[in-house]
Amino acid sequence: MSRQSFNVLFVCTGNQCRSPMAQGILDALLKKKKIPFLRADSAGTYALYGYSPSEEAVALSMEHGVDIARYRSKPISPQLLDESDLILVMGRIHQAAVLQMAPNAVNKVFLIKSFGRDGTDPDAPGEIADPIGGDREEYIRCFEELNREVERVFPLVKKMASQKNSDA
């Protein structure tokens, strides 16, 4: 039985702060846990190809042992959305953009803060604020929030990936 990768796509606006940080956090977790069949990626609803993450995102991520310096921005595309098993977005506007481009993605696109929650959790509502143009404190809050959310959803994502592999 060959293992298929389970593809998680993080989506924000410009693919230069939030989604690369989330991708980097998950990549670091996957490396630490030695999980080869899970793959993280990121894209933006208004991203252009080939831009580096913001200097602040790179520096702050590196301080936490997460290297995103080599990541490059890219826009969402129908193919990328189709190849993704799970799409975790930072805000409702990103969810709407994904669904406009790929209406069939309705069962795999979620606000990262809502994914895996039943809707009664008081911490679940909300979006991950964009730190672009903000001060260091905004980047710190954003990274810490992303780190909490990625670690929170990791067991569920790992379970979904394992199920995909057992079905293959």
N, C-alpha and C positions, 0 to 999 in steps of 0.2 A: 504494500500500500504506500503510495507516494503522498507526502504531505504537501498540501496546498497552503499558500500563505493566506492569512486573514489580514485584510487591508483596512487600516483605520486612517481616515482622512480628517484632519483638523482644518476648519475654515474660519477665516476672519476677513477683513476688508482688503488690506494691502499685502498680506502675507509677509510682513516685515517685523511684527512684534508678537502678538498673541499666538497665532497658529504655529510659527516656527518654535516658539518657546514650548508650547504643548507637545509638539513633535519631538523636540529635544529631550524633554522630560520622559516621554514614553520610550524613546530610543535608549536613553540611559538605563531605565528600568528593565527593558528587555535584555540589554547587555548584561546587567547585573544578575538577572534571574536566568540568563542563558536560555531564552525562549526564541528559537529560530523561525518558528512558523507564524509569527505575528510581525507585521510590518506597519510602520508609521509613515505618514506623509502629510503635507500641508499645502494649502492653496488659498487664494484670495478671490473674493467676488469682484474686486476692482484692481487686481494685481496686474503688474506687467511682468514679462519674463526677465529673469536674470539678476534681479536686484538683491543685494545682501540684506540680511536682517539689520535693523537699526543698531547703531553702535551701543546704545544703552541696553538693548535686549541681549546683544552678544556678551557685553561685559558682565551684566548681572547674572546671566545664565552660567557663564564660566565660573563666577564666584561660588556657584552651587554645584560645580562639577559637571555641568551640562554644556557641551561644545556645539554651538549652532553656527559657527563662523563660516562653514562651507555650504550651508544651505543657501539656496537661491529661490527667489520668488517665482510663482507661476499662477496664472489664473485658473479658476475652475473650468472644466470642460466636460462635455457629455461623456467622453471616454473615461476621464478620470473619475467622474461620479459613478459611472457604471462599474468600473473595476473596484470600487470601494465597497467593502462589506458593511462598514459602519462610518457614518459621517457625523462628526461632533463639531457643532458650530458655536461661536461665541455669543451670537445675538440672534434675535428673531429676524432681523433684516437679512442675515446670512442664510437662515433657514428658508426664507421666502425666495431668495435668489437661487438657491439650490433646487427648490421645487419648481420654480419657473423653468429652469433649464432641463430638469430631469423629474417630471411629475411622478414617474415610477419609483423614485427614491423615497417616497413618503414613509415607508416602514423602516428606513435605515438612517434617517437624518433626525438628529436630536440636539437640543441645546445641551451643552456639556453639563450645565448645572442641574438639568432635569433628568438626564439619562440615568436609568436604574432606580429612580425614585418614584414613589406612588402618588405624588402630588400633594400629600398631606404634610410633608416636611417643610417647616418654616424657612429653612435655609435654601430650599430648592429654587424658588422663584428668582428670576433675575438673570442678568447677563454678565459677561466678563467685560468690564470697561476697557476701552482702548487707551493705552498709555501714551500713544504717539504724540510727541510735542509736549508731554508732561515732564514733571521733575522726577528725580530719582525715586522719591517716595511712591509716586504712582507706578513706576516700573516694579518696585519692590512688592507693592500690594498685588499687582497683576501677576507677577511670578509666583508669589506665595499662594494666591487663589488658584492658579493653574496647577501648581504642584499638588495642592490638596485634592482638586477635582480629578486629576489624572490618577493619583494614588487611590482615590475612592472608587473610580470606575474600573481600575485595573483587574480586580478579580472577576468582574462580570465580563469584561472583554476577553480575558484569558479563557473563561468558560465557553464563550461563544466561539472562540478560535478552536478550542479543543473539540467542540461539537462538529464544527465544519470539517475538521481533519478526520474525525471518526466516521463521518458520512461519506468521505471520499473513497 
